[in-house]
Amino acid sequence: MPLLQYFCENCKENFDELVKKFDDEVRCPVCGAVAKRNYCGEMFSSTGKSAKKCSGNCKNCGGCK
């Protein structure tokens, strides 16, 4: 289960959320609006090493290398 970063456009809250899948709908803990993924954080591969070329956008990814 990945811990992902989210941003709420409604109340401008940044938060982390533990999700089952990267495309699960996540609601803001402050206002309850649907939040969007925040891709500005540092990404790591499954080995724990920094993934230099990873945008964090799993929908467009060919897999962690």
All heavy atoms as TSV, in Angstrom:
chain	resi	resn	atom	element	x	y	z
A	1	MET	N	N	0.840	-1.179	0.000
A	1	MET	CA	C	0.000	0.000	0.000
A	1	MET	C	C	0.884	1.242	0.000
A	1	MET	O	O	1.651	1.462	0.919
A	1	MET	CB	C	-0.922	-0.009	1.218
A	1	MET	CG	C	-1.975	-1.080	1.148
A	1	MET	SD	S	-3.125	-1.227	2.540
A	1	MET	CE	C	-3.460	0.405	3.024
A	2	PRO	N	N	0.777	2.063	-1.044
A	2	PRO	CA	C	1.619	3.258	-1.133
A	2	PRO	C	C	1.108	4.428	-0.287
A	2	PRO	O	O	-0.094	4.602	-0.105
A	2	PRO	CB	C	1.584	3.609	-2.615
A	2	PRO	CG	C	0.313	3.037	-3.112
A	2	PRO	CD	C	0.037	1.819	-2.271
A	3	LEU	N	N	2.031	5.194	0.215
A	3	LEU	CA	C	1.733	6.451	0.894
A	3	LEU	C	C	1.978	7.543	-0.137
A	3	LEU	O	O	3.106	7.738	-0.578
A	3	LEU	CB	C	2.642	6.639	2.113
A	3	LEU	CG	C	2.431	7.906	2.912
A	3	LEU	CD1	C	1.057	7.908	3.565
A	3	LEU	CD2	C	3.515	8.054	3.967
A	4	LEU	N	N	0.911	8.241	-0.547
A	4	LEU	CA	C	1.006	9.225	-1.618
A	4	LEU	C	C	0.678	10.617	-1.113
A	4	LEU	O	O	-0.009	10.784	-0.115
A	4	LEU	CB	C	0.048	8.844	-2.752
A	4	LEU	CG	C	0.259	7.452	-3.355
A	4	LEU	CD1	C	-0.826	7.160	-4.381
A	4	LEU	CD2	C	1.624	7.332	-3.976
A	5	GLN	N	N	1.157	11.619	-1.859
A	5	GLN	CA	C	0.914	13.012	-1.514
A	5	GLN	C	C	-0.266	13.534	-2.331
A	5	GLN	O	O	-0.384	13.238	-3.519
A	5	GLN	CB	C	2.146	13.854	-1.802
A	5	GLN	CG	C	3.326	13.460	-0.960
A	5	GLN	CD	C	4.580	14.218	-1.368
A	5	GLN	OE1	O	4.688	14.724	-2.481
A	5	GLN	NE2	N	5.523	14.283	-0.454
A	6	TYR	N	N	-1.115	14.328	-1.676
A	6	TYR	CA	C	-2.304	14.883	-2.324
A	6	TYR	C	C	-2.414	16.376	-2.040
A	6	TYR	O	O	-1.860	16.889	-1.070
A	6	TYR	CB	C	-3.570	14.176	-1.832
A	6	TYR	CG	C	-3.662	12.772	-2.326
A	6	TYR	CD1	C	-3.086	11.731	-1.621
A	6	TYR	CD2	C	-4.306	12.474	-3.514
A	6	TYR	CE1	C	-3.145	10.421	-2.087
A	6	TYR	CE2	C	-4.371	11.175	-3.993
A	6	TYR	CZ	C	-3.792	10.161	-3.267
A	6	TYR	OH	O	-3.850	8.881	-3.737
A	7	PHE	N	N	-3.182	17.063	-2.912
A	7	PHE	CA	C	-3.448	18.491	-2.759
A	7	PHE	C	C	-4.936	18.721	-2.993
A	7	PHE	O	O	-5.506	18.225	-3.965
A	7	PHE	CB	C	-2.638	19.293	-3.786
A	7	PHE	CG	C	-2.968	20.754	-3.802
A	7	PHE	CD1	C	-2.562	21.569	-2.760
A	7	PHE	CD2	C	-3.685	21.306	-4.837
A	7	PHE	CE1	C	-2.866	22.918	-2.759
A	7	PHE	CE2	C	-3.995	22.650	-4.844
A	7	PHE	CZ	C	-3.586	23.457	-3.809
A	8	CYS	N	N	-5.558	19.478	-2.104
A	8	CYS	CA	C	-6.972	19.819	-2.234
A	8	CYS	C	C	-7.076	21.204	-2.865
A	8	CYS	O	O	-6.608	22.186	-2.285
A	8	CYS	CB	C	-7.659	19.802	-0.871
A	8	CYS	SG	S	-9.396	20.278	-0.972
A	9	GLU	N	N	-7.674	21.271	-4.038
A	9	GLU	CA	C	-7.845	22.560	-4.713
A	9	GLU	C	C	-8.887	23.426	-4.021
A	9	GLU	O	O	-8.883	24.637	-4.161
A	9	GLU	CB	C	-8.211	22.350	-6.178
A	9	GLU	CG	C	-7.070	21.752	-6.976
A	9	GLU	CD	C	-7.404	21.568	-8.443
A	9	GLU	OE1	O	-8.605	21.480	-8.786
A	9	GLU	OE2	O	-6.458	21.509	-9.234
A	10	ASN	N	N	-9.787	22.803	-3.263
A	10	ASN	CA	C	-10.851	23.537	-2.584
A	10	ASN	C	C	-10.319	24.368	-1.408
A	10	ASN	O	O	-10.582	25.557	-1.305
A	10	ASN	CB	C	-11.927	22.558	-2.105
A	10	ASN	CG	C	-13.125	23.261	-1.533
A	10	ASN	OD1	O	-13.667	24.169	-2.142
A	10	ASN	ND2	N	-13.538	22.846	-0.355
A	11	CYS	N	N	-9.556	23.734	-0.509
A	11	CYS	CA	C	-9.078	24.442	0.684
A	11	CYS	C	C	-7.552	24.619	0.716
A	11	CYS	O	O	-7.010	25.108	1.696
A	11	CYS	CB	C	-9.554	23.735	1.951
A	11	CYS	SG	S	-8.769	22.146	2.269
A	12	LYS	N	N	-6.876	24.170	-0.352
A	12	LYS	CA	C	-5.413	24.336	-0.510
A	12	LYS	C	C	-4.595	23.513	0.492
A	12	LYS	O	O	-3.472	23.834	0.787
A	12	LYS	CB	C	-4.995	25.811	-0.431
A	12	LYS	CG	C	-5.794	26.742	-1.297
A	12	LYS	CD	C	-5.725	26.352	-2.752
A	12	LYS	CE	C	-6.476	27.366	-3.610
A	12	LYS	NZ	N	-7.130	26.808	-4.734
A	13	GLU	N	N	-5.170	22.445	1.009
A	13	GLU	CA	C	-4.494	21.582	1.982
A	13	GLU	C	C	-3.597	20.569	1.270
A	13	GLU	O	O	-4.004	19.949	0.287
A	13	GLU	CB	C	-5.539	20.849	2.822
A	13	GLU	CG	C	-4.982	19.922	3.853
A	13	GLU	CD	C	-4.414	20.656	5.058
A	13	GLU	OE1	O	-4.682	21.860	5.231
A	13	GLU	OE2	O	-3.712	20.007	5.835
A	14	ASN	N	N	-2.361	20.403	1.743
A	14	ASN	CA	C	-1.453	19.347	1.299
A	14	ASN	C	C	-1.456	18.269	2.369
A	14	ASN	O	O	-1.377	18.581	3.559
A	14	ASN	CB	C	-0.025	19.876	1.132
A	14	ASN	CG	C	0.124	20.708	-0.107
A	14	ASN	OD1	O	-0.115	20.246	-1.202
A	14	ASN	ND2	N	0.516	21.962	0.073
A	15	PHE	N	N	-1.545	16.993	1.955
A	15	PHE	CA	C	-1.546	15.911	2.935
A	15	PHE	C	C	-1.086	14.615	2.295
A	15	PHE	O	O	-1.042	14.475	1.069
A	15	PHE	CB	C	-2.943	15.742	3.553
A	15	PHE	CG	C	-4.030	15.376	2.567
A	15	PHE	CD1	C	-4.404	14.048	2.399
A	15	PHE	CD2	C	-4.675	16.346	1.828
A	15	PHE	CE1	C	-5.399	13.705	1.502
A	15	PHE	CE2	C	-5.675	16.017	0.931
A	15	PHE	CZ	C	-6.040	14.691	0.768
A	16	ASP	N	N	-0.704	13.654	3.124
A	16	ASP	CA	C	-0.311	12.319	2.691
A	16	ASP	C	C	-1.437	11.355	3.019
A	16	ASP	O	O	-2.134	11.519	4.021
A	16	ASP	CB	C	0.956	11.852	3.417
A	16	ASP	CG	C	2.162	12.721	3.099
A	16	ASP	OD1	O	2.210	13.283	1.990
A	16	ASP	OD2	O	3.057	12.825	3.955
A	17	GLU	N	N	-1.601	10.340	2.182
A	17	GLU	CA	C	-2.663	9.355	2.398
A	17	GLU	C	C	-2.160	7.965	2.009
A	17	GLU	O	O	-1.540	7.794	0.965
A	17	GLU	CB	C	-3.885	9.720	1.549
A	17	GLU	CG	C	-5.084	8.855	1.769
A	17	GLU	CD	C	-5.796	9.137	3.079
A	17	GLU	OE1	O	-5.687	10.261	3.608
A	17	GLU	OE2	O	-6.470	8.230	3.579
A	18	LEU	N	N	-2.444	7.001	2.848
A	18	LEU	CA	C	-2.126	5.611	2.572
A	18	LEU	C	C	-3.282	5.029	1.772
A	18	LEU	O	O	-4.428	5.054	2.220
A	18	LEU	CB	C	-1.948	4.850	3.888
A	18	LEU	CG	C	-1.418	3.437	3.807
A	18	LEU	CD1	C	-0.002	3.425	3.249
A	18	LEU	CD2	C	-1.416	2.808	5.189
A	19	VAL	N	N	-3.004	4.554	0.539
A	19	VAL	CA	C	-4.055	4.064	-0.348
A	19	VAL	C	C	-3.771	2.625	-0.773
A	19	VAL	O	O	-2.636	2.168	-0.721
A	19	VAL	CB	C	-4.199	4.960	-1.601
A	19	VAL	CG1	C	-4.677	6.341	-1.232
A	19	VAL	CG2	C	-2.905	5.037	-2.371
A	20	LYS	N	N	-4.818	1.927	-1.187
A	20	LYS	CA	C	-4.640	0.563	-1.686
A	20	LYS	C	C	-4.068	0.566	-3.092
A	20	LYS	O	O	-3.234	-0.251	-3.431
A	20	LYS	CB	C	-5.971	-0.191	-1.670
A	20	LYS	CG	C	-6.454	-0.526	-0.283
A	20	LYS	CD	C	-7.709	-1.346	-0.329
A	20	LYS	CE	C	-8.161	-1.663	1.093
A	20	LYS	NZ	N	-9.379	-2.482	1.101
A	21	LYS	N	N	-4.551	1.502	-3.946
A	21	LYS	CA	C	-4.081	1.623	-5.327
A	21	LYS	C	C	-3.820	3.098	-5.619
A	21	LYS	O	O	-4.456	3.973	-5.054
A	21	LYS	CB	C	-5.122	1.089	-6.300
A	21	LYS	CG	C	-5.378	-0.394	-6.177
A	21	LYS	CD	C	-6.379	-0.945	-7.180
A	21	LYS	CE	C	-7.059	0.034	-8.056
A	21	LYS	NZ	N	-8.067	-0.476	-8.947
A	22	PHE	N	N	-2.905	3.358	-6.550
A	22	PHE	CA	C	-2.528	4.737	-6.865
A	22	PHE	C	C	-3.671	5.556	-7.435
A	22	PHE	O	O	-3.673	6.777	-7.349
A	22	PHE	CB	C	-1.336	4.776	-7.832
A	22	PHE	CG	C	-1.669	4.330	-9.225
A	22	PHE	CD1	C	-2.079	5.241	-10.181
A	22	PHE	CD2	C	-1.568	3.006	-9.588
A	22	PHE	CE1	C	-2.393	4.842	-11.467
A	22	PHE	CE2	C	-1.867	2.592	-10.870
A	22	PHE	CZ	C	-2.281	3.515	-11.808
A	23	ASP	N	N	-4.689	4.907	-8.011
A	23	ASP	CA	C	-5.784	5.659	-8.619
A	23	ASP	C	C	-7.053	5.688	-7.759
A	23	ASP	O	O	-8.120	6.083	-8.228
A	23	ASP	CB	C	-6.090	5.135	-10.021
A	23	ASP	CG	C	-6.451	3.658	-10.057
A	23	ASP	OD1	O	-6.349	2.981	-9.013
A	23	ASP	OD2	O	-6.825	3.180	-11.139
A	24	ASP	N	N	-6.957	5.293	-6.487
A	24	ASP	CA	C	-8.101	5.387	-5.571
A	24	ASP	C	C	-8.519	6.848	-5.388
A	24	ASP	O	O	-7.667	7.733	-5.345
A	24	ASP	CB	C	-7.755	4.823	-4.190
A	24	ASP	CG	C	-7.713	3.309	-4.153
A	24	ASP	OD1	O	-8.169	2.672	-5.120
A	24	ASP	OD2	O	-7.214	2.769	-3.150
A	25	GLU	N	N	-9.836	7.099	-5.281
A	25	GLU	CA	C	-10.307	8.451	-4.996
A	25	GLU	C	C	-10.007	8.770	-3.536
A	25	GLU	O	O	-10.283	7.976	-2.650
A	25	GLU	CB	C	-11.802	8.551	-5.245
A	25	GLU	CG	C	-12.347	9.935	-5.011
A	25	GLU	CD	C	-13.830	10.019	-5.294
A	25	GLU	OE1	O	-14.191	10.192	-6.469
A	25	GLU	OE2	O	-14.620	9.904	-4.334
A	26	VAL	N	N	-9.413	9.923	-3.305
A	26	VAL	CA	C	-9.047	10.351	-1.949
A	26	VAL	C	C	-9.734	11.677	-1.652
A	26	VAL	O	O	-9.729	12.589	-2.485
A	26	VAL	CB	C	-7.512	10.491	-1.820
A	26	VAL	CG1	C	-7.127	11.098	-0.492
A	26	VAL	CG2	C	-6.845	9.138	-2.007
A	27	ARG	N	N	-10.308	11.775	-0.463
A	27	ARG	CA	C	-10.977	13.009	-0.048
A	27	ARG	C	C	-10.126	13.749	0.977
A	27	ARG	O	O	-9.450	13.143	1.802
A	27	ARG	CB	C	-12.353	12.709	0.521
A	27	ARG	CG	C	-13.268	12.117	-0.539
A	27	ARG	CD	C	-14.731	12.242	-0.157
A	27	ARG	NE	N	-15.567	11.904	-1.292
A	27	ARG	CZ	C	-16.077	12.803	-2.143
A	27	ARG	NH1	N	-15.841	14.080	-1.961
A	27	ARG	NH2	N	-16.832	12.424	-3.136
A	28	CYS	N	N	-10.185	15.050	0.915
A	28	CYS	CA	C	-9.433	15.910	1.821
A	28	CYS	C	C	-9.915	15.705	3.261
A	28	CYS	O	O	-11.124	15.724	3.520
A	28	CYS	CB	C	-9.633	17.366	1.405
A	28	CYS	SG	S	-8.868	18.556	2.516
A	29	PRO	N	N	-8.984	15.543	4.209
A	29	PRO	CA	C	-9.385	15.363	5.601
A	29	PRO	C	C	-9.936	16.641	6.247
A	29	PRO	O	O	-10.592	16.576	7.280
A	29	PRO	CB	C	-8.098	14.918	6.292
A	29	PRO	CG	C	-7.002	15.456	5.441
A	29	PRO	CD	C	-7.532	15.451	4.040
A	30	VAL	N	N	-9.696	17.785	5.626
A	30	VAL	CA	C	-10.150	19.061	6.185
A	30	VAL	C	C	-11.562	19.418	5.706
A	30	VAL	O	O	-12.448	19.686	6.510
A	30	VAL	CB	C	-9.153	20.198	5.833
A	30	VAL	CG1	C	-9.675	21.545	6.289
A	30	VAL	CG2	C	-7.794	19.912	6.436
A	31	CYS	N	N	-11.767	19.395	4.367
A	31	CYS	CA	C	-13.056	19.855	3.836
A	31	CYS	C	C	-13.887	18.755	3.190
A	31	CYS	O	O	-15.060	18.969	2.888
A	31	CYS	CB	C	-12.838	20.993	2.846
A	31	CYS	SG	S	-12.080	20.474	1.290
A	32	GLY	N	N	-13.297	17.597	2.913
A	32	GLY	CA	C	-14.037	16.481	2.331
A	32	GLY	C	C	-14.124	16.470	0.824
A	32	GLY	O	O	-14.715	15.569	0.237
A	33	ALA	N	N	-13.537	17.467	0.158
A	33	ALA	CA	C	-13.560	17.502	-1.312
A	33	ALA	C	C	-12.605	16.450	-1.873
A	33	ALA	O	O	-11.652	16.038	-1.215
A	33	ALA	CB	C	-13.144	18.890	-1.801
A	34	VAL	N	N	-12.853	16.030	-3.118
A	34	VAL	CA	C	-11.965	15.081	-3.775
A	34	VAL	C	C	-10.631	15.785	-4.044
A	34	VAL	O	O	-10.592	16.883	-4.598
A	34	VAL	CB	C	-12.580	14.568	-5.096
A	34	VAL	CG1	C	-11.595	13.685	-5.840
A	34	VAL	CG2	C	-13.862	13.813	-4.822
A	35	ALA	N	N	-9.544	15.158	-3.616
A	35	ALA	CA	C	-8.206	15.743	-3.767
A	35	ALA	C	C	-7.511	15.156	-4.989
A	35	ALA	O	O	-7.874	14.095	-5.481
A	35	ALA	CB	C	-7.380	15.468	-2.515
A	36	LYS	N	N	-6.491	15.857	-5.465
A	36	LYS	CA	C	-5.694	15.416	-6.606
A	36	LYS	C	C	-4.313	15.009	-6.139
A	36	LYS	O	O	-3.798	15.551	-5.168
A	36	LYS	CB	C	-5.582	16.544	-7.631
A	36	LYS	CG	C	-6.903	16.872	-8.281
A	36	LYS	CD	C	-6.712	17.810	-9.411
A	36	LYS	CE	C	-8.041	18.045	-10.115
A	36	LYS	NZ	N	-7.889	18.764	-11.343
A	37	ARG	N	N	-3.715	14.067	-6.859
A	37	ARG	CA	C	-2.348	13.649	-6.548
A	37	ARG	C	C	-1.406	14.835	-6.708
A	37	ARG	O	O	-1.552	15.654	-7.601
A	37	ARG	CB	C	-1.872	12.554	-7.513
A	37	ARG	CG	C	-2.345	11.164	-7.224
A	37	ARG	CD	C	-1.562	10.414	-6.175
A	37	ARG	NE	N	-0.148	10.357	-6.357
A	37	ARG	CZ	C	0.512	9.478	-7.099
A	37	ARG	NH1	N	-0.157	8.554	-7.765
A	37	ARG	NH2	N	1.823	9.512	-7.186
A	38	ASN	N	N	-0.438	14.919	-5.827
A	38	ASN	CA	C	0.588	15.948	-5.873
A	38	ASN	C	C	1.872	15.252	-6.279
A	38	ASN	O	O	2.388	14.416	-5.552
A	38	ASN	CB	C	0.724	16.595	-4.491
A	38	ASN	CG	C	1.687	17.739	-4.481
A	38	ASN	OD1	O	2.408	17.977	-5.438
A	38	ASN	ND2	N	1.714	18.469	-3.393
A	39	TYR	N	N	2.387	15.569	-7.461
A	39	TYR	CA	C	3.554	14.888	-8.017
A	39	TYR	C	C	4.861	15.630	-7.777
A	39	TYR	O	O	5.837	15.390	-8.450
A	39	TYR	CB	C	3.368	14.671	-9.518
A	39	TYR	CG	C	2.224	13.754	-9.848
A	39	TYR	CD1	C	1.023	14.251	-10.339
A	39	TYR	CD2	C	2.345	12.392	-9.657
A	39	TYR	CE1	C	-0.027	13.406	-10.633
A	39	TYR	CE2	C	1.295	11.540	-9.950
A	39	TYR	CZ	C	0.113	12.049	-10.445
A	39	TYR	OH	O	-0.925	11.218	-10.740
A	40	CYS	N	N	4.901	16.526	-6.815
A	40	CYS	CA	C	6.112	17.328	-6.615
A	40	CYS	C	C	7.083	16.703	-5.615
A	40	CYS	O	O	8.198	17.173	-5.474
A	40	CYS	CB	C	5.757	18.742	-6.179
A	40	CYS	SG	S	5.033	18.826	-4.546
A	41	GLY	N	N	6.699	15.654	-4.915
A	41	GLY	CA	C	7.573	15.040	-3.919
A	41	GLY	C	C	8.633	14.147	-4.539
A	41	GLY	O	O	8.573	13.786	-5.707
A	42	GLU	N	N	9.609	13.749	-3.760
A	42	GLU	CA	C	10.664	12.859	-4.225
A	42	GLU	C	C	10.127	11.438	-4.295
A	42	GLU	O	O	9.410	10.984	-3.414
A	42	GLU	CB	C	11.849	12.919	-3.266
A	42	GLU	CG	C	13.041	12.147	-3.755
A	42	GLU	CD	C	14.265	12.344	-2.869
A	42	GLU	OE1	O	14.174	13.086	-1.889
A	42	GLU	OE2	O	15.290	11.748	-3.183
A	43	MET	N	N	10.456	10.729	-5.364
A	43	MET	CA	C	9.972	9.376	-5.573
A	43	MET	C	C	11.089	8.372	-5.299
A	43	MET	O	O	12.258	8.643	-5.543
A	43	MET	CB	C	9.486	9.195	-7.026
A	43	MET	CG	C	8.386	10.148	-7.421
A	43	MET	SD	S	6.935	10.103	-6.355
A	43	MET	CE	C	6.395	8.449	-6.572
A	44	PHE	N	N	10.716	7.191	-4.803
A	44	PHE	CA	C	11.658	6.127	-4.520
A	44	PHE	C	C	11.191	4.848	-5.194
A	44	PHE	O	O	9.991	4.602	-5.310
A	44	PHE	CB	C	11.765	5.894	-3.006
A	44	PHE	CG	C	12.392	7.047	-2.290
A	44	PHE	CD1	C	11.619	8.089	-1.818
A	44	PHE	CD2	C	13.768	7.108	-2.099
A	44	PHE	CE1	C	12.188	9.165	-1.170
A	44	PHE	CE2	C	14.340	8.174	-1.455
A	44	PHE	CZ	C	13.558	9.201	-0.981
A	45	SER	N	N	12.136	4.022	-5.610
A	45	SER	CA	C	11.789	2.742	-6.218
A	45	SER	C	C	11.430	1.750	-5.123
A	45	SER	O	O	11.575	2.021	-3.936
A	45	SER	CB	C	12.963	2.214	-7.044
A	45	SER	OG	O	14.002	1.780	-6.192
A	46	SER	N	N	11.011	0.567	-5.518
A	46	SER	CA	C	10.638	-0.456	-4.551
A	46	SER	C	C	11.831	-0.946	-3.737
A	46	SER	O	O	11.660	-1.569	-2.704
A	46	SER	CB	C	9.977	-1.639	-5.260
A	46	SER	OG	O	10.868	-2.193	-6.202
A	47	THR	N	N	13.046	-0.639	-4.192
A	47	THR	CA	C	14.246	-1.020	-3.454
A	47	THR	C	C	14.602	0.000	-2.386
A	47	THR	O	O	15.505	-0.226	-1.595
A	47	THR	CB	C	15.452	-1.175	-4.398
A	47	THR	OG1	O	15.723	0.089	-5.000
A	47	THR	CG2	C	15.193	-2.210	-5.476
A	48	GLY	N	N	13.906	1.152	-2.378
A	48	GLY	CA	C	14.194	2.207	-1.414
A	48	GLY	C	C	15.177	3.236	-1.918
A	48	GLY	O	O	15.452	4.224	-1.260
A	49	LYS	N	N	15.708	3.016	-3.132
A	49	LYS	CA	C	16.642	3.978	-3.723
A	49	LYS	C	C	15.859	5.053	-4.462
A	49	LYS	O	O	14.779	4.793	-4.988
A	49	LYS	CB	C	17.590	3.262	-4.694
A	49	LYS	CG	C	18.490	2.263	-4.006
A	49	LYS	CD	C	19.407	1.598	-4.993
A	49	LYS	CE	C	20.275	0.569	-4.277
A	49	LYS	NZ	N	21.145	-0.143	-5.202
A	50	SER	N	N	16.414	6.251	-4.497
A	50	SER	CA	C	15.771	7.358	-5.188
A	50	SER	C	C	15.620	7.025	-6.669
A	50	SER	O	O	16.554	6.563	-7.309
A	50	SER	CB	C	16.610	8.619	-5.015
A	50	SER	OG	O	16.003	9.696	-5.679
A	51	ALA	N	N	14.428	7.238	-7.234
A	51	ALA	CA	C	14.157	6.992	-8.651
A	51	ALA	C	C	14.347	8.304	-9.394
A	51	ALA	O	O	13.464	9.150	-9.402
A	51	ALA	CB	C	12.754	6.446	-8.831
A	52	LYS	N	N	15.477	8.488	-10.025
A	52	LYS	CA	C	15.847	9.770	-10.641
A	52	LYS	C	C	14.913	10.206	-11.767
A	52	LYS	O	O	14.684	11.371	-11.963
A	52	LYS	CB	C	17.277	9.691	-11.188
A	52	LYS	CG	C	18.317	9.339	-10.153
A	52	LYS	CD	C	18.532	10.458	-9.173
A	52	LYS	CE	C	19.653	10.090	-8.213
A	52	LYS	NZ	N	19.585	10.739	-6.967
A	53	LYS	N	N	14.357	9.269	-12.532
A	53	LYS	CA	C	13.540	9.635	-13.688
A	53	LYS	C	C	12.055	9.420	-13.457
A	53	LYS	O	O	11.272	9.425	-14.386
A	53	LYS	CB	C	13.997	8.845	-14.908
A	53	LYS	CG	C	15.415	9.168	-15.321
A	53	LYS	CD	C	15.819	8.399	-16.543
A	53	LYS	CE	C	17.262	8.747	-16.914
A	53	LYS	NZ	N	17.722	8.028	-18.065
A	54	CYS	N	N	11.640	9.246	-12.225
A	54	CYS	CA	C	10.236	8.949	-11.928
A	54	CYS	C	C	9.479	10.244	-11.629
A	54	CYS	O	O	9.876	11.023	-10.767
A	54	CYS	CB	C	10.140	8.002	-10.739
A	54	CYS	SG	S	8.455	7.513	-10.366
A	55	SER	N	N	8.367	10.425	-12.333
A	55	SER	CA	C	7.519	11.595	-12.094
A	55	SER	C	C	6.510	11.331	-10.991
A	55	SER	O	O	5.888	12.246	-10.488
A	55	SER	CB	C	6.769	11.959	-13.383
A	55	SER	OG	O	5.795	10.964	-13.654
A	56	GLY	N	N	6.305	10.049	-10.659
A	56	GLY	CA	C	5.286	9.695	-9.675
A	56	GLY	C	C	3.926	9.482	-10.285
A	56	GLY	O	O	2.997	9.068	-9.625
A	57	ASN	N	N	3.772	9.768	-11.565
A	57	ASN	CA	C	2.498	9.586	-12.247
A	57	ASN	C	C	2.428	8.169	-12.791
A	57	ASN	O	O	2.792	7.893	-13.917
A	57	ASN	CB	C	2.345	10.608	-13.379
A	57	ASN	CG	C	0.941	10.640	-13.927
A	57	ASN	OD1	O	0.121	9.802	-13.611
A	57	ASN	ND2	N	0.669	11.627	-14.754
A	58	CYS	N	N	1.940	7.245	-11.972
A	58	CYS	CA	C	1.929	5.819	-12.300
A	58	CYS	C	C	1.092	5.495	-13.532
A	58	CYS	O	O	1.314	4.479	-14.177
A	58	CYS	CB	C	1.445	5.015	-11.106
A	58	CYS	SG	S	2.497	5.200	-9.652
A	59	LYS	N	N	0.134	6.326	-13.882
A	59	LYS	CA	C	-0.711	6.070	-15.046
A	59	LYS	C	C	0.101	6.100	-16.338
A	59	LYS	O	O	-0.254	5.443	-17.300
A	59	LYS	CB	C	-1.828	7.122	-15.141
A	59	LYS	CG	C	-2.852	7.023	-14.044
A	59	LYS	CD	C	-3.888	8.105	-14.191
A	59	LYS	CE	C	-4.845	8.078	-13.021
A	59	LYS	NZ	N	-5.809	9.155	-13.090
A	60	ASN	N	N	1.171	6.885	-16.364
A	60	ASN	CA	C	1.991	7.036	-17.572
A	60	ASN	C	C	3.317	6.308	-17.464
A	60	ASN	O	O	4.216	6.555	-18.244
A	60	ASN	CB	C	2.269	8.523	-17.832
A	60	ASN	CG	C	1.005	9.304	-18.014
A	60	ASN	OD1	O	0.035	8.796	-18.541
A	60	ASN	ND2	N	0.988	10.542	-17.569
A	61	CYS	N	N	3.427	5.405	-16.521
A	61	CYS	CA	C	4.718	4.799	-16.225
A	61	CYS	C	C	4.884	3.449	-16.905
A	61	CYS	O	O	3.948	2.671	-17.007
A	61	CYS	CB	C	4.849	4.634	-14.705
A	61	CYS	SG	S	6.435	4.016	-14.189
A	62	GLY	N	N	6.116	3.169	-17.292
A	62	GLY	CA	C	6.438	1.874	-17.869
A	62	GLY	C	C	6.979	0.924	-16.817
A	62	GLY	O	O	7.436	-0.161	-17.136
A	63	GLY	N	N	6.987	1.337	-15.574
A	63	GLY	CA	C	7.500	0.513	-14.487
A	63	GLY	C	C	8.736	1.124	-13.861
A	63	GLY	O	O	9.471	1.847	-14.518
A	64	CYS	N	N	8.954	0.841	-12.618
A	64	CYS	CA	C	10.140	1.364	-11.919
A	64	CYS	C	C	11.385	0.641	-12.417
A	64	CYS	O	O	11.394	-0.565	-12.577
A	64	CYS	CB	C	10.004	1.178	-10.416
A	64	CYS	SG	S	8.736	2.224	-9.702
A	65	LYS	N	N	12.403	1.395	-12.644
A	65	LYS	CA	C	13.673	0.836	-13.128
A	65	LYS	C	C	14.770	1.165	-12.148
A	65	LYS	O	O	14.821	2.151	-11.548
A	65	LYS	CB	C	14.000	1.422	-14.483
A	65	LYS	CG	C	12.845	1.243	-15.468
A	65	LYS	CD	C	13.277	0.468	-16.658
A	65	LYS	CE	C	12.203	0.400	-17.676
A	65	LYS	NZ	N	11.343	-0.645	-17.730
